[in-house]
Amino acid sequence: MAGRVGALIGAKPLAIAAGLTSVCLVGLVCFLALFGALLGGQASGQVACVVSPQGERAIPAELRPLYRQASAHYRLGGRGEWVLAAINSIESGFGTNLGPSSAGAYGWMQFMPATWAAYGVDADGDGSRDPADPDDAIYAAGRYLAASGAPGDWYRALFAYNHADWYVQQVLALADSYQGACTLTVEAGPVELGELNFADTTGAWGGSRKFVLALAELGRRAGCVSTSEKRERKYTASGGISDHWQGSSDSYAVDINSATCTLDYPGGEADRTTRAIAAALDLPGHTGTLTMVRGAYRFQLIWQAADHYDHVHLGARRIG
């Protein structure tokens, strides 16, 4: 199997194009171009993640380049590689059970015939689209996820793949467990994000502080910096629990602005900083209150919403 997959990776036309991207990845996930575009040259950032110890044990080594290349080809962002691996694990045990299932799904990524007819690809260039071929199936899954809303809305994309909330949660949790240590590199240098399988709760405030402060660094070159971190007040003006509360032992939050951080919308420094942080977390790139759960943490990003027109709010709370 290792020799076959390796040969196919070397032969496929799609992977040749994706390989141009993977040269700069060197086995890591590259966000440099994305952040540069989002911030219009004002700030840049690169998030590079390695496989976690659990992922190292679980994912066949010969398949990892395939997930990475398929994710890069369909622009699935930093989470795409691990989501594809998680789907492959759940659906067919990394190709050990191709089915068909009781519902009629078949192959490495368990496609229904009609869905395969619409999204199947000939990734290895052998003249056929075959769901029993790992290259074709994994690339097709990437294509289907992208068409269904990934990476902007992973829940919607995975729900389209299998219409069950439990399935979406299972895939995302497994994907998070496969993703290992990540480093965020900004103009000032590398910032360690820690073991971003999102299960690592070590560190101050239940582990949340390291994520918030590192992600806030994305705005520094644009003049958008943390101006308010922990606060004494437990409740917000609207009566909700504040992530800024000093007495909380499991949450940390910052307000991002400053005199040199332009607040114009759209296109100001705060707006571009917000979109860069959203991209790093695979949050949708729109304004308002954005919330997502990743492993043991809930992240919240607020911009252009009530009480948040003159600053960007970024918070993380340990929930598990």
Backbone bond lengths (Angstrom), bond angles and torsions (degrees), N, CA, C in turn:
res aa  C-N    CA-C-N  psi(-1)  N-CA   C-N-CA  omega(-1)  CA-C   N-CA-C  phi
1 M - - - 1.440 - - 1.517 111.67 -
2 A 1.336 118.82 -42.85 1.462 121.07 -179.30 1.508 111.05 -60.96
3 G 1.338 117.57 -43.75 1.450 120.40 -179.58 1.507 111.81 -65.49
4 R 1.338 116.44 -39.33 1.463 119.86 -178.29 1.516 110.90 -66.51
5 V 1.337 116.49 -48.41 1.451 118.94 -179.36 1.513 110.74 -63.27
6 G 1.340 117.19 -41.39 1.459 119.97 179.44 1.506 111.69 -61.68
7 A 1.343 117.36 -40.37 1.457 120.32 179.32 1.509 110.99 -65.96
8 L 1.334 116.16 -39.88 1.455 119.79 -179.31 1.518 111.22 -67.06
9 I 1.327 115.95 -39.61 1.459 119.12 178.57 1.515 110.11 -60.12
10 G 1.328 116.72 -40.16 1.454 119.73 -178.95 1.507 112.23 -70.73
11 A 1.360 118.11 -23.05 1.449 120.37 -173.17 1.513 113.87 -96.39
12 K 1.326 118.62 -25.88 1.449 118.88 -168.05 1.528 113.15 -69.39
13 P 1.340 118.88 137.07 1.454 120.91 177.36 1.505 112.40 -62.70
14 L 1.350 117.22 -40.66 1.453 118.70 -179.12 1.510 111.03 -62.47
15 A 1.331 117.26 -39.80 1.462 119.76 -177.58 1.515 111.27 -70.33
16 I 1.360 117.02 -26.43 1.466 118.31 177.22 1.513 109.36 -63.35
17 A 1.346 116.00 -43.39 1.459 118.75 177.94 1.510 110.65 -66.62
18 A 1.362 115.80 -44.19 1.456 118.37 179.94 1.506 111.01 -65.90
19 G 1.344 116.35 -27.80 1.465 119.61 -179.06 1.506 112.47 -63.64
20 L 1.358 117.45 -28.28 1.461 118.71 176.21 1.519 110.45 -61.73
21 T 1.333 115.21 -35.54 1.463 118.69 176.33 1.515 110.74 -73.08
22 S 1.342 116.51 -40.17 1.454 119.09 -174.84 1.516 112.66 -69.03
23 V 1.360 117.61 -16.94 1.462 118.81 175.05 1.508 110.08 -60.71
24 C 1.344 116.21 -43.40 1.468 118.39 179.98 1.517 111.30 -77.66
25 L 1.345 117.04 -21.21 1.458 118.43 179.81 1.514 111.83 -73.29
26 V 1.326 117.29 -39.85 1.461 123.82 -175.40 1.510 109.48 46.98
27 G 1.332 114.61 49.51 1.454 119.62 177.94 1.504 114.05 83.88
28 L 1.350 118.03 2.02 1.452 121.58 -179.59 1.515 109.69 -118.22
29 V 1.329 116.44 171.04 1.454 120.80 -178.32 1.515 109.19 -98.36
30 C 1.332 117.07 125.57 1.465 120.77 -172.27 1.527 110.55 -105.19
31 F 1.317 115.36 124.25 1.456 120.65 177.85 1.534 112.29 -111.74
32 L 1.322 118.75 4.87 1.454 121.30 -170.24 1.520 112.13 -57.16
33 A 1.325 116.40 -47.99 1.459 118.61 -177.73 1.516 111.20 -65.33
34 L 1.339 116.43 -37.58 1.450 120.76 -179.41 1.508 111.41 -62.97
35 F 1.337 117.38 -49.14 1.445 119.94 -179.32 1.519 111.30 -66.59
36 G 1.317 117.61 -38.17 1.458 119.93 178.93 1.510 111.27 -60.27
37 A 1.335 115.89 -40.90 1.458 119.62 179.36 1.519 111.18 -69.00
38 L 1.329 116.36 -42.05 1.454 120.07 -178.30 1.513 112.06 -65.15
39 L 1.311 116.88 -37.05 1.451 120.15 -174.95 1.517 113.06 -98.57
40 G 1.313 117.92 5.15 1.444 121.08 174.67 1.505 113.18 58.34
41 G 1.322 117.80 31.63 1.454 120.94 178.56 1.511 113.61 85.67
42 Q 1.325 118.09 -2.98 1.459 120.36 -178.14 1.520 112.55 -78.60
43 A 1.278 116.47 -29.16 1.466 120.70 177.73 1.511 107.47 -154.28
44 S 1.297 116.74 156.01 1.459 119.56 178.49 1.505 108.39 -140.47
45 G 1.312 116.09 157.74 1.449 119.91 178.34 1.506 110.34 -155.81
46 Q 1.286 115.94 151.52 1.463 121.21 178.17 1.510 108.19 -135.65
47 V 1.331 115.40 124.52 1.454 120.66 176.08 1.520 107.48 -104.25
48 A 1.305 116.25 120.99 1.457 121.73 -179.83 1.524 108.67 -119.27
49 C 1.317 116.27 125.39 1.462 121.29 -176.99 1.523 110.35 -124.47
50 V 1.294 115.90 142.14 1.453 121.30 174.33 1.522 108.84 -106.99
51 V 1.309 116.23 169.09 1.451 120.51 179.24 1.523 109.36 -71.79
52 S 1.336 116.37 142.62 1.459 121.31 179.44 1.529 109.89 -75.65
53 P 1.335 118.09 165.26 1.469 119.27 174.79 1.524 112.80 -56.42
54 Q 1.342 116.61 -38.45 1.467 118.93 178.10 1.519 110.56 -65.63
55 G 1.340 116.67 -42.15 1.451 120.19 177.91 1.514 112.18 -64.45
56 E 1.325 116.49 -37.74 1.461 121.32 178.43 1.517 110.74 -59.68
57 R 1.333 115.98 -39.75 1.459 120.41 -179.49 1.526 111.82 -75.57
58 A 1.329 117.02 -35.39 1.457 120.10 -169.41 1.523 114.22 -90.68
59 I 1.332 117.32 -38.35 1.468 120.52 -172.02 1.523 110.39 -88.95
60 P 1.314 119.08 125.41 1.468 120.30 175.98 1.526 110.63 -56.84
61 A 1.311 116.74 130.23 1.466 121.23 -173.86 1.521 112.06 -59.18
62 E 1.328 117.05 -35.02 1.451 119.07 -176.65 1.521 112.99 -71.63
63 L 1.335 117.12 -15.47 1.454 120.41 179.83 1.523 113.04 -90.73
64 R 1.309 118.42 -21.61 1.462 120.59 -174.59 1.526 113.05 -57.95
65 P 1.357 119.56 -43.55 1.474 117.67 177.43 1.528 112.72 -61.63
66 L 1.313 116.62 -30.55 1.458 120.55 -178.86 1.526 111.19 -68.89
67 Y 1.325 117.11 -44.04 1.471 119.79 176.26 1.527 109.94 -61.38
68 R 1.325 116.10 -44.47 1.459 121.11 -177.17 1.532 110.94 -62.86
69 Q 1.329 116.75 -44.21 1.455 120.46 -177.72 1.532 111.25 -70.17
70 A 1.332 117.43 -39.80 1.463 120.54 177.68 1.526 110.35 -64.45
71 S 1.326 116.74 -41.61 1.460 120.92 178.52 1.524 110.78 -62.80
72 A 1.326 117.05 -43.56 1.462 120.68 179.55 1.524 110.85 -65.38
73 H 1.327 116.97 -41.16 1.466 120.85 -177.51 1.522 111.30 -62.09
74 Y 1.335 116.88 -39.89 1.462 120.32 -178.18 1.535 112.66 -99.12
75 R 1.329 116.42 11.59 1.470 123.00 174.08 1.523 112.00 53.83
76 L 1.313 115.23 53.44 1.460 120.77 -178.10 1.517 113.37 -89.44
77 G 1.324 118.32 3.96 1.459 120.79 175.44 1.513 112.97 75.25
78 G 1.334 114.52 -171.04 1.451 120.20 -173.13 1.511 114.69 -67.59
79 R 1.318 116.99 -21.51 1.462 119.69 -177.76 1.529 112.67 -90.58
80 G 1.347 116.58 -16.55 1.454 120.10 -170.76 1.512 114.61 -59.99
81 E 1.332 116.50 -43.61 1.472 120.87 -179.57 1.514 111.48 -56.08
82 W 1.327 115.36 -43.72 1.468 119.90 -175.38 1.520 111.27 -76.93
83 V 1.339 117.65 -32.90 1.465 120.69 176.25 1.524 110.44 -65.32
84 L 1.326 117.48 -43.16 1.461 120.01 178.18 1.529 110.90 -61.24
85 A 1.331 116.20 -41.35 1.462 119.39 177.91 1.528 110.93 -63.93
86 A 1.330 116.38 -40.73 1.465 120.09 -179.42 1.522 111.02 -65.18
87 I 1.332 117.23 -43.33 1.465 120.33 177.82 1.525 110.25 -60.55
88 N 1.321 116.23 -44.90 1.462 120.64 -179.44 1.528 111.44 -60.93
89 S 1.331 116.17 -39.94 1.459 120.58 178.49 1.526 111.51 -64.83
90 I 1.327 115.61 -48.00 1.461 120.73 -175.41 1.532 111.41 -70.11
91 E 1.330 116.19 -41.13 1.460 120.11 -172.95 1.520 113.85 -77.03
92 S 1.334 117.64 -40.57 1.466 117.99 -174.28 1.517 113.87 -138.38
93 G 1.342 117.98 10.72 1.451 119.52 -177.85 1.518 111.45 59.75
94 F 1.356 115.62 44.22 1.465 122.06 -177.67 1.529 111.65 57.51
95 G 1.330 114.82 42.45 1.456 119.71 174.15 1.512 116.00 88.10
96 T 1.318 118.17 8.20 1.465 120.09 -179.37 1.528 112.54 -85.12
97 N 1.328 117.59 -14.93 1.463 121.16 179.19 1.522 108.25 -141.26
98 L 1.316 116.31 95.24 1.464 121.05 -175.20 1.524 113.04 -84.20
99 G 1.321 118.29 -5.52 1.449 120.29 177.70 1.523 112.13 87.03
100 P 1.325 117.28 -156.71 1.465 126.28 12.88 1.529 112.73 -76.11
101 S 1.339 114.20 156.55 1.460 120.16 177.01 1.522 109.46 -78.51
102 S 1.325 116.06 175.29 1.463 120.31 178.83 1.528 111.52 -62.89
103 A 1.353 115.81 -24.39 1.465 119.88 179.13 1.526 112.35 -88.50
104 G 1.345 116.92 -9.00 1.452 120.34 179.22 1.508 114.97 101.45
105 A 1.341 117.59 4.93 1.462 120.74 178.11 1.530 109.50 -75.29
106 Y 1.337 115.16 149.58 1.461 118.77 -172.93 1.520 110.25 -145.90
107 G 1.341 114.62 150.30 1.454 120.36 169.61 1.507 114.99 101.59
108 W 1.328 115.00 -174.90 1.464 122.21 -175.75 1.519 112.64 -60.28
109 M 1.319 117.12 -35.99 1.468 120.84 -178.21 1.524 111.52 -115.06
110 Q 1.337 116.94 11.96 1.467 123.90 173.43 1.532 112.90 53.82
111 F 1.315 115.08 66.41 1.455 121.74 175.98 1.521 110.73 -89.36
112 M 1.334 115.60 139.68 1.456 120.00 167.79 1.525 107.84 -72.97
113 P 1.342 118.52 149.35 1.465 120.73 -176.22 1.525 114.01 -53.43
114 A 1.328 118.09 -43.78 1.461 120.34 -178.19 1.521 111.50 -66.21
115 T 1.330 116.61 -39.00 1.463 119.88 179.10 1.518 110.83 -68.41
116 W 1.328 116.14 -39.05 1.462 119.08 177.43 1.527 110.84 -64.09
117 A 1.320 116.89 -39.48 1.461 120.40 179.10 1.522 111.04 -59.75
118 A 1.343 115.91 -33.15 1.464 120.16 -177.91 1.518 112.99 -85.17
119 Y 1.349 118.03 -33.46 1.458 120.66 -170.55 1.528 114.93 -122.49
120 G 1.309 118.26 -4.39 1.458 119.92 179.49 1.519 112.22 -62.29
121 V 1.327 116.88 145.48 1.463 121.96 -179.31 1.530 110.07 -132.29
122 D 1.323 115.23 157.52 1.462 121.65 172.58 1.521 107.18 -98.84
123 A 1.312 116.31 81.30 1.463 121.03 -172.64 1.521 113.02 -72.63
124 D 1.327 117.77 -28.63 1.458 119.72 -176.14 1.527 113.12 -98.57
125 G 1.330 116.54 2.09 1.452 120.33 174.26 1.513 115.13 68.27
126 D 1.342 117.51 28.28 1.466 119.20 -178.71 1.528 112.43 -93.38
127 G 1.347 115.87 5.81 1.457 119.64 176.71 1.508 115.56 92.42
128 S 1.332 117.52 0.85 1.462 119.69 179.42 1.520 110.23 -138.81
129 R 1.330 116.34 153.85 1.463 123.17 173.58 1.523 106.92 -105.25
130 D 1.312 116.12 111.10 1.465 120.52 -169.73 1.525 110.31 -128.41
131 P 1.337 118.70 112.90 1.464 120.47 179.16 1.528 113.28 -65.99
132 A 1.354 116.50 -14.73 1.464 120.53 176.61 1.516 111.83 -87.29
133 D 1.318 117.61 -0.75 1.459 123.05 175.91 1.522 108.16 -97.73
134 P 1.332 119.16 125.38 1.472 119.86 -175.34 1.518 113.40 -60.65
135 D 1.338 117.65 -38.22 1.463 120.52 -179.96 1.525 110.74 -62.46
136 D 1.328 116.12 -52.81 1.458 120.48 -178.49 1.526 110.90 -60.71
137 A 1.323 117.07 -44.77 1.463 121.20 -174.69 1.522 112.10 -68.03
138 I 1.328 117.81 -43.36 1.462 120.82 -176.76 1.527 110.67 -70.54
139 Y 1.331 116.56 -40.72 1.471 118.92 175.34 1.526 110.82 -64.49
140 A 1.323 117.43 -39.61 1.460 120.45 178.83 1.520 111.00 -63.65
141 A 1.325 117.02 -38.45 1.464 119.97 177.35 1.523 110.12 -63.24
142 G 1.335 116.50 -41.76 1.462 119.20 176.52 1.515 111.81 -61.33
143 R 1.319 116.50 -41.42 1.469 120.50 178.63 1.521 111.24 -63.00
144 Y 1.324 116.20 -43.34 1.466 120.54 -178.57 1.528 111.50 -66.90
145 L 1.319 117.20 -41.17 1.463 120.43 178.57 1.527 110.87 -63.22
146 A 1.335 116.75 -42.96 1.462 120.20 179.07 1.526 110.87 -63.03
147 A 1.326 116.94 -41.38 1.460 120.78 179.47 1.523 111.93 -68.28
148 S 1.329 116.78 -22.00 1.472 121.46 -176.55 1.527 113.26 -97.40
149 G 1.336 117.45 3.82 1.465 119.03 173.22 1.507 116.90 123.31
150 A 1.346 118.54 -8.23 1.469 120.42 178.92 1.533 109.65 -77.12
151 P 1.327 118.69 147.77 1.464 126.76 2.99 1.520 114.55 -91.20
152 G 1.356 117.82 -0.29 1.453 119.37 -176.91 1.512 113.80 -64.23
153 D 1.332 116.53 -33.72 1.469 120.52 -178.69 1.525 108.12 -139.94
154 W 1.337 115.47 86.87 1.463 119.75 -177.94 1.516 111.71 -64.57
155 Y 1.327 117.64 -34.90 1.459 118.69 -179.21 1.524 110.08 -61.60
156 R 1.321 116.79 -48.64 1.470 120.38 -178.89 1.521 111.12 -62.13
157 A 1.332 116.73 -42.06 1.462 120.12 -178.50 1.526 111.79 -63.63
158 L 1.329 116.47 -43.57 1.459 119.76 -178.55 1.525 111.79 -75.03
159 F 1.323 116.43 -30.94 1.464 119.02 176.27 1.525 109.92 -66.61
160 A 1.337 116.98 -33.44 1.460 119.96 174.92 1.523 110.39 -66.18
161 Y 1.324 116.87 -34.64 1.463 121.46 179.85 1.522 111.02 -67.55
162 N 1.320 116.28 -40.14 1.468 121.94 178.30 1.513 107.07 -151.22
163 H 1.321 117.26 115.65 1.460 122.15 -170.91 1.528 111.89 -75.73
164 A 1.319 116.23 68.15 1.465 120.49 179.22 1.525 109.07 -153.45
165 D 1.324 116.07 129.71 1.461 120.12 179.92 1.523 111.08 -62.46
166 W 1.335 117.14 -39.91 1.465 119.78 -178.84 1.519 110.61 -61.47
167 Y 1.332 116.35 -34.66 1.464 120.42 -179.86 1.532 110.56 -67.04
168 V 1.332 115.94 -45.55 1.467 120.14 178.62 1.524 110.24 -57.78
169 Q 1.321 116.25 -48.01 1.463 120.34 -178.44 1.530 111.35 -63.79
170 Q 1.326 116.99 -38.66 1.462 121.03 -179.58 1.534 110.74 -65.61
171 V 1.324 116.86 -44.27 1.461 120.12 179.60 1.532 110.87 -63.81
172 L 1.324 117.11 -46.89 1.463 119.99 -177.37 1.525 111.80 -65.31
173 A 1.326 116.82 -39.65 1.463 119.70 178.90 1.524 110.69 -65.10
174 L 1.327 116.94 -42.05 1.456 119.97 179.57 1.532 110.49 -67.62
175 A 1.334 116.84 -40.16 1.463 120.50 177.54 1.523 110.92 -60.38
176 D 1.316 116.72 -43.46 1.471 120.56 178.78 1.519 111.27 -62.42
177 S 1.334 116.59 -35.16 1.462 119.19 -179.65 1.525 111.91 -71.95
178 Y 1.335 117.16 -25.31 1.458 121.23 178.94 1.530 112.36 -78.62
179 Q 1.337 117.11 -26.26 1.465 121.09 -176.94 1.515 110.14 -81.53
180 G 1.323 116.27 125.94 1.457 120.88 -175.56 1.512 113.76 -100.73
181 A 1.319 116.39 -146.22 1.459 122.46 -173.21 1.522 111.00 -63.67
182 C 1.312 115.66 135.17 1.459 121.91 -179.84 1.519 110.26 -123.23
183 T 1.306 115.43 148.06 1.456 122.09 175.31 1.519 108.74 -126.34
184 L 1.317 116.45 130.94 1.452 122.38 175.46 1.521 107.79 -98.86
185 T 1.327 117.42 120.81 1.453 121.41 179.10 1.524 109.60 -106.50
186 V 1.313 116.90 122.89 1.459 122.95 176.54 1.519 107.93 -120.64
187 E 1.317 116.91 -176.61 1.459 120.12 -175.86 1.527 112.00 -57.23
188 A 1.319 116.15 -33.66 1.467 119.21 -176.81 1.519 112.53 -78.22
189 G 1.323 117.31 -8.25 1.458 120.22 -179.19 1.510 111.86 124.63
190 P 1.323 117.63 -174.91 1.467 120.85 -176.32 1.525 112.47 -76.48
191 V 1.313 115.63 143.46 1.461 122.65 176.49 1.521 107.25 -124.81
192 E 1.319 117.16 120.02 1.459 120.28 -178.26 1.527 110.33 -73.98
193 L 1.308 117.00 127.29 1.454 121.63 177.13 1.525 111.90 -94.61
194 G 1.300 117.70 -10.23 1.453 119.60 179.38 1.516 111.68 90.55
195 E 1.306 115.98 -170.16 1.455 121.67 -179.44 1.519 109.37 -77.26
196 L 1.330 115.98 91.92 1.446 119.98 -175.16 1.524 112.58 -84.86
197 N 1.333 116.73 48.27 1.445 117.32 159.12 1.527 107.86 -86.38
198 F 1.347 114.89 3.76 1.456 124.71 176.28 1.522 112.38 62.41
199 A 1.318 116.67 17.42 1.456 120.95 172.87 1.526 110.27 -106.56
200 D 1.332 117.27 -10.23 1.456 121.65 -178.50 1.521 109.54 -80.63
201 T 1.324 116.71 110.93 1.462 121.06 -178.18 1.523 111.85 -108.21
202 T 1.325 116.79 20.66 1.461 119.98 178.03 1.518 109.88 -77.70
203 G 1.313 114.93 153.14 1.453 119.91 178.04 1.513 111.88 107.73
204 A 1.332 114.77 177.24 1.461 120.91 -175.18 1.522 112.12 -65.01
205 W 1.328 115.80 145.13 1.457 124.05 179.23 1.524 110.88 52.28
206 G 1.300 115.21 54.14 1.454 121.06 175.71 1.513 113.95 63.43
207 G 1.319 117.11 23.84 1.456 122.12 -179.90 1.508 114.13 88.25
208 S 1.338 117.68 -8.14 1.464 120.38 -173.22 1.530 113.23 -73.26
209 R 1.335 117.31 -28.24 1.461 119.95 -174.88 1.526 112.60 -61.59
210 K 1.329 117.00 -40.63 1.462 119.56 -175.58 1.522 111.60 -64.03
211 F 1.342 117.27 -37.51 1.451 119.74 179.81 1.525 111.47 -68.79
212 V 1.325 115.83 -46.39 1.464 120.23 -175.88 1.519 111.59 -63.19
213 L 1.320 117.51 -48.81 1.458 119.88 -177.28 1.526 111.86 -66.97
214 A 1.322 117.65 -36.72 1.463 119.92 179.17 1.525 110.94 -66.86
215 L 1.329 117.17 -44.72 1.462 119.83 -179.25 1.524 111.61 -68.27
216 A 1.315 116.56 -33.03 1.469 119.79 178.04 1.520 111.79 -63.16
217 E 1.331 117.25 -23.43 1.463 121.07 179.71 1.530 112.49 -63.91
218 L 1.323 117.71 -17.76 1.459 120.16 179.67 1.526 112.28 -61.23
219 G 1.317 117.21 -23.18 1.458 119.38 -178.75 1.509 115.11 -95.22
220 R 1.330 118.02 -2.84 1.464 119.51 -170.40 1.515 112.77 -61.96
221 R 1.334 118.53 -45.07 1.458 120.01 -177.44 1.523 111.13 -65.44
222 A 1.316 116.88 -26.98 1.456 121.36 177.84 1.520 111.79 -82.95
223 G 1.326 117.58 0.71 1.458 120.87 -179.25 1.504 113.97 84.97
224 C 1.331 117.07 8.61 1.459 121.75 179.78 1.522 108.39 -100.63
225 V 1.310 116.62 110.04 1.454 120.99 -173.79 1.517 110.29 -129.68
226 S 1.313 115.15 165.23 1.457 120.97 178.40 1.517 110.01 -68.11
227 T 1.334 116.65 122.61 1.466 120.91 -179.77 1.518 112.59 -114.48
228 S 1.319 117.72 -11.71 1.462 120.31 178.93 1.522 107.90 -151.65
229 E 1.309 116.39 119.50 1.458 118.78 179.61 1.529 109.35 -105.90
230 K 1.319 119.41 -114.09 1.464 118.83 -177.65 1.530 110.55 -71.43
231 R 1.329 116.48 146.92 1.465 122.71 -179.90 1.521 110.15 -126.30
232 E 1.332 114.50 165.45 1.466 119.88 178.24 1.528 111.61 -77.68
233 R 1.323 117.06 -28.43 1.454 121.15 -170.15 1.524 112.16 -78.91
234 K 1.315 116.37 130.74 1.457 121.26 -177.62 1.523 112.47 -81.03
235 Y 1.351 116.78 -32.94 1.455 120.39 -173.09 1.527 111.43 -113.39
236 T 1.319 115.93 148.35 1.458 121.42 174.86 1.527 109.51 -78.86
237 A 1.332 116.42 173.14 1.464 120.56 179.82 1.526 111.49 -60.96
238 S 1.325 116.88 -29.34 1.467 120.80 -179.86 1.527 112.94 -87.37
239 G 1.350 116.93 -0.15 1.456 120.14 176.38 1.513 115.58 97.07
240 G 1.347 117.87 -1.20 1.454 120.66 179.00 1.519 111.91 -81.43
241 I 1.323 115.70 163.66 1.463 120.76 176.57 1.527 108.97 -69.59
242 S 1.321 116.32 131.43 1.460 120.62 -177.90 1.525 111.07 -90.02
243 D 1.338 116.15 132.65 1.456 120.64 173.29 1.525 111.14 -69.09
244 H 1.338 116.63 -14.82 1.455 120.28 -179.61 1.532 112.57 -82.17
245 W 1.313 117.83 -9.74 1.460 120.96 -170.10 1.520 111.89 -56.72
246 Q 1.340 114.82 122.97 1.466 120.71 -178.64 1.520 111.86 -61.83
247 G 1.325 116.74 -33.79 1.455 119.88 -177.13 1.514 114.57 -75.36
248 S 1.318 117.69 -13.38 1.460 120.59 178.58 1.518 109.72 -73.39
249 S 1.303 116.35 133.53 1.467 120.31 -178.57 1.521 112.86 -97.16
250 D 1.348 117.00 -2.10 1.462 118.82 -173.37 1.523 113.53 -128.80
251 S 1.331 118.22 12.77 1.456 119.56 179.92 1.523 110.49 -138.63
252 Y 1.312 115.04 155.25 1.457 121.34 178.36 1.515 107.65 -149.51
253 A 1.316 116.45 140.32 1.454 120.10 -178.86 1.518 110.19 -148.14
254 V 1.322 115.49 157.43 1.460 121.42 176.65 1.522 108.88 -135.63
255 D 1.324 115.12 153.21 1.459 122.09 165.98 1.517 106.50 -103.18
256 I 1.317 116.89 135.11 1.458 122.08 -176.19 1.523 108.76 -116.39
257 N 1.329 116.58 117.88 1.461 121.88 172.01 1.528 108.71 -162.66
258 S 1.298 120.78 -128.09 1.462 129.42 178.46 1.517 108.60 121.18
259 A 1.329 115.70 165.97 1.459 121.35 -177.21 1.520 112.40 -64.84
260 T 1.331 117.52 -25.35 1.463 121.03 -177.77 1.524 112.83 -99.68
261 C 1.321 117.77 4.31 1.470 122.69 -179.68 1.529 107.89 -97.08
262 T 1.327 117.46 100.77 1.458 120.24 -176.71 1.519 110.66 -67.36
263 L 1.337 115.25 139.46 1.460 121.25 -174.13 1.521 112.45 -104.39
264 D 1.331 117.82 11.72 1.461 120.76 179.68 1.530 110.49 -56.85
265 Y 1.340 114.47 141.64 1.456 118.99 176.57 1.520 109.77 -133.00
266 P 1.329 117.06 129.09 1.476 126.97 -4.82 1.524 111.58 -85.32
267 G 1.304 115.84 167.11 1.455 121.87 169.90 1.506 116.80 97.76
268 G 1.332 118.42 -7.15 1.454 120.01 178.03 1.519 111.86 -72.70
269 E 1.345 114.72 173.63 1.465 118.89 -177.42 1.519 111.55 -62.47
270 A 1.340 117.48 -41.26 1.471 120.22 179.03 1.522 110.82 -64.28
271 D 1.321 116.41 -39.60 1.464 120.39 -179.92 1.523 110.95 -64.33
272 R 1.333 117.03 -44.09 1.456 120.23 -179.24 1.530 111.45 -70.41
273 T 1.335 116.45 -34.49 1.462 119.59 175.88 1.524 110.74 -64.22
274 T 1.326 116.08 -42.62 1.464 120.41 178.63 1.515 111.65 -59.65
275 R 1.328 116.39 -43.59 1.457 120.24 -177.87 1.532 111.25 -67.96
276 A 1.327 116.60 -32.60 1.461 119.54 176.97 1.525 111.04 -67.85
277 I 1.345 116.89 -42.93 1.463 120.34 177.68 1.526 110.01 -63.57
278 A 1.336 116.43 -41.54 1.464 120.19 178.71 1.525 110.33 -60.35
279 A 1.327 116.61 -41.16 1.463 119.68 179.84 1.520 111.17 -64.75
280 A 1.336 116.86 -38.94 1.465 120.06 -179.86 1.522 111.70 -63.78
281 L 1.324 116.82 -31.56 1.460 121.50 -179.26 1.526 113.01 -95.77
282 D 1.347 116.61 1.66 1.460 121.06 -174.83 1.517 112.09 59.93
283 L 1.343 115.80 34.77 1.454 121.44 173.25 1.520 109.11 -87.74
284 P 1.334 118.17 155.64 1.468 119.57 175.12 1.528 110.65 -60.03
285 G 1.321 116.94 146.74 1.458 120.48 -176.32 1.503 113.51 -89.61
286 H 1.330 118.59 45.58 1.457 119.95 176.68 1.525 109.68 -120.93
287 T 1.320 116.31 170.41 1.458 120.85 -175.91 1.523 110.85 -85.61
288 G 1.343 114.45 176.15 1.447 120.63 -179.02 1.512 110.52 106.84
289 T 1.309 115.86 -152.87 1.459 121.84 178.42 1.526 108.78 -101.68
290 L 1.319 115.92 115.37 1.458 121.83 -179.54 1.519 108.78 -111.14
291 T 1.313 116.85 126.26 1.456 121.84 -177.69 1.516 109.43 -131.97
292 M 1.313 116.02 138.74 1.458 119.45 175.37 1.520 109.21 -147.92
293 V 1.311 115.85 152.40 1.460 122.51 175.33 1.520 108.07 -107.87
294 R 1.328 115.38 126.57 1.456 121.76 174.79 1.522 107.26 -127.43
295 G 1.312 116.95 107.97 1.450 120.85 179.20 1.512 112.41 59.79
296 A 1.332 116.23 -119.42 1.466 121.57 -176.09 1.517 113.07 -88.83
297 Y 1.348 118.29 7.66 1.460 120.86 -173.56 1.522 112.57 -127.86
298 R 1.337 113.82 148.14 1.463 120.80 166.72 1.520 107.27 -110.15
299 F 1.324 117.20 125.88 1.456 122.56 177.69 1.522 108.97 -105.22
300 Q 1.332 115.36 143.38 1.461 120.36 178.20 1.523 109.24 -135.61
301 L 1.326 115.49 130.33 1.459 122.44 178.88 1.522 107.26 -127.73
302 I 1.338 117.24 123.40 1.463 121.57 -176.42 1.527 109.61 -126.79
303 W 1.322 115.96 130.11 1.466 122.62 178.22 1.525 108.21 -158.09
304 Q 1.322 116.58 136.15 1.455 122.87 -178.51 1.529 111.16 59.93
305 A 1.331 114.76 44.32 1.459 122.02 174.03 1.523 107.41 -132.34
306 A 1.310 117.80 173.46 1.462 122.00 -177.27 1.526 110.80 -50.54
307 D 1.332 116.35 129.08 1.464 123.98 179.61 1.525 113.15 68.00
308 H 1.323 118.09 10.08 1.467 120.06 -178.45 1.530 111.56 -134.44
309 Y 1.353 115.14 37.97 1.453 119.62 176.42 1.522 111.71 -92.21
310 D 1.331 116.96 -18.14 1.467 119.35 -178.18 1.528 112.22 -109.08
311 H 1.335 117.00 10.34 1.458 120.92 175.99 1.527 109.50 -166.33
312 V 1.303 115.20 165.38 1.471 122.56 175.21 1.528 107.86 -105.52
313 H 1.307 116.54 133.59 1.459 121.25 177.81 1.534 109.26 -105.64
314 L 1.302 115.98 131.32 1.467 121.88 176.34 1.522 108.45 -132.30
315 G 1.319 117.18 121.85 1.458 121.03 -179.04 1.511 112.37 -137.35
316 A 1.310 115.44 156.11 1.460 122.19 173.71 1.517 108.53 -138.65
317 R 1.303 115.69 139.92 1.470 120.91 179.11 1.522 108.65 -132.60
318 R 1.314 115.55 131.41 1.467 118.71 174.04 1.524 108.56 -73.83
319 I 1.313 116.16 128.12 1.470 120.00 -178.78 1.524 111.13 -121.25
320 G 1.319 117.26 -6.86 1.455 119.60 -178.53 1.511 112.29 -130.10
